């Protein structure tokens, strides 16, 4: 598929994060690649496997499972410590996983904005703006 004219689908970044649980320093270089459909499917499958089809699973655990599923199929290069910790599954420091995810999410937002532009701000809930009169 020819995607010429689009911004790069890859993002290289460096992390230096101190684990909030263990106090261990995690440092290294990562490469993130925007997921195609097949990678989204694999991510969703891993997330579902981690969730174990449990409706009562804590929402924070569901969120982390979705993050780990996403990172597993979008990080194409990573430090050895990430791989050695089963791509984040064996880490005790959730803040490290979330920190990596936030960096990839910032890239996604910038990528989307560069392609589609910024969405206009929506009025606050309950506020109606009458453009014809120039007042609220």
C-alpha positions as MATLAB code, in Angstrom:
seq = 'XXXXXXXXXXXXXXXXXXXXXXXXXXXXXXXXXXXXXXXXXXXXXXXXXXXXXXXXXXXXXXXXXXXXXXXXXXXXXXXXXXXXXXXXXXXXXXXXXXXXXXXXXXXXXXXXXXXXXXXXXXXXXXXXXXXXXXXX';
ca = [
       0.000    0.000    0.000;
       1.368    3.374   -0.988;
       1.029    5.850    1.839;
       3.109    8.627    0.339;
       2.230   12.065    1.541;
       1.416   10.880    5.036;
       3.700   11.628    7.970;
       5.938    8.830    9.158;
       4.185    5.966   10.929;
       7.163    5.422   13.249;
       8.276    7.270   16.326;
      11.595    6.792   18.124;
      11.863    7.876   21.734;
      13.994    7.458   24.834;
      12.699    6.797   28.328;
      14.334    7.309   31.673;
      11.765    6.427   34.297;
      12.048    5.563   37.957;
       9.698    2.804   39.046;
       7.179    4.058   41.603;
       6.998    0.644   43.278;
      10.558   -0.698   43.135;
      12.566    2.510   42.744;
      14.438    0.856   39.867;
      15.528    3.037   36.939;
      14.292    1.988   33.511;
      16.135    3.534   30.624;
      16.319    2.818   26.938;
      15.317    3.521   23.389;
      12.054    2.443   21.805;
      10.549    2.561   18.334;
       6.784    2.721   18.059;
       4.942    1.975   14.832;
       1.304    2.902   14.289;
      -0.686   -0.324   14.177;
      -2.263   -1.662   11.026;
      -5.459   -3.702   11.182;
      -3.716   -7.042   11.799;
      -1.756   -5.554   14.699;
      -4.949   -4.092   16.168;
      -6.512   -7.569   16.019;
      -3.520   -9.154   17.773;
      -3.569   -6.412   20.391;
      -7.273   -6.980   21.028;
      -6.740  -10.740   21.267;
      -3.992  -10.319   23.869;
      -6.121   -7.832   25.804;
      -9.043  -10.280   25.813;
      -6.754  -13.099   26.933;
      -5.392  -10.980   29.796;
      -8.914   -9.963   30.812;
      -9.949  -13.612   30.854;
     -13.517  -12.708   29.868;
     -14.157  -11.507   33.416;
     -16.875   -8.875   33.611;
     -16.006   -7.987   37.211;
     -12.329   -7.324   36.546;
     -11.174   -4.049   38.087;
     -11.316   -1.213   35.501;
      -7.691   -0.261   36.288;
      -6.585   -3.809   35.439;
      -8.629   -3.735   32.216;
      -6.950   -0.459   31.277;
      -3.469   -1.860   31.950;
      -4.305   -4.993   29.952;
      -5.366   -2.840   27.006;
      -2.166   -0.779   27.315;
       0.012   -3.901   27.444;
      -1.835   -5.430   24.495;
      -1.334   -2.251   22.502;
       2.359   -1.876   23.332;
       3.099   -5.530   22.598;
       2.170   -5.109   18.936;
       3.287   -1.522   18.327;
       6.752   -1.365   19.897;
       9.092   -2.691   17.224;
      12.378   -1.918   18.970;
      12.943   -1.828   22.707;
      15.592   -2.290   25.381;
      16.429   -5.784   26.605;
      14.819   -5.101   30.002;
      11.435   -4.628   28.294;
      11.722   -7.954   26.508;
      13.099   -9.703   29.611;
      10.025   -8.547   31.541;
       7.740  -10.189   28.966;
       7.025   -6.872   27.262;
       5.883   -5.243   30.501;
       3.822   -8.117   31.911;
       6.346   -8.908   34.636;
       7.051   -5.337   35.712;
       6.016   -4.212   39.179;
       6.098   -0.546   38.202;
       2.864    0.394   36.459;
       4.078    3.975   36.043;
       6.784    2.766   33.641;
       4.228    0.996   31.447;
       1.892    3.991   31.509;
       4.790    6.390   30.851;
       5.737    4.498   27.695;
       2.106    4.357   26.616;
       1.647    8.104   27.157;
       4.601    8.855   24.882;
       3.129    6.691   22.126;
      -0.281    8.264   22.645;
       1.200   11.776   22.312;
       2.723   10.707   18.988;
      -0.675    9.349   17.844;
      -2.369   12.626   18.723;
       0.266   14.694   16.878;
       0.122   12.340   13.884;
      -3.658   12.593   13.716;
      -3.533   16.371   14.056;
      -0.954   16.674   11.258;
      -3.186   14.654    8.925;
      -6.642   15.866    9.901;
      -5.965   19.185   11.620;
      -7.184   20.267   15.011;
     -10.826   19.729   15.835;
     -12.635   22.928   16.785;
     -13.251   23.287   20.486;
     -16.739   22.304   21.531;
     -18.796   24.653   23.695;
     -19.098   23.707   27.334;
     -21.970   21.398   28.156;
     -25.146   23.329   28.758;
     -23.907   26.372   26.830;
     -25.554   27.333   23.567;
     -23.872   29.896   21.410;
     -26.001   31.842   18.959;
     -23.571   32.810   16.204;
     -26.085   35.140   14.528;
     -26.214   37.466   17.521;
     -22.627   37.010   18.694;
     -23.756   36.203   22.229;
     -24.507   33.227   24.449;
];
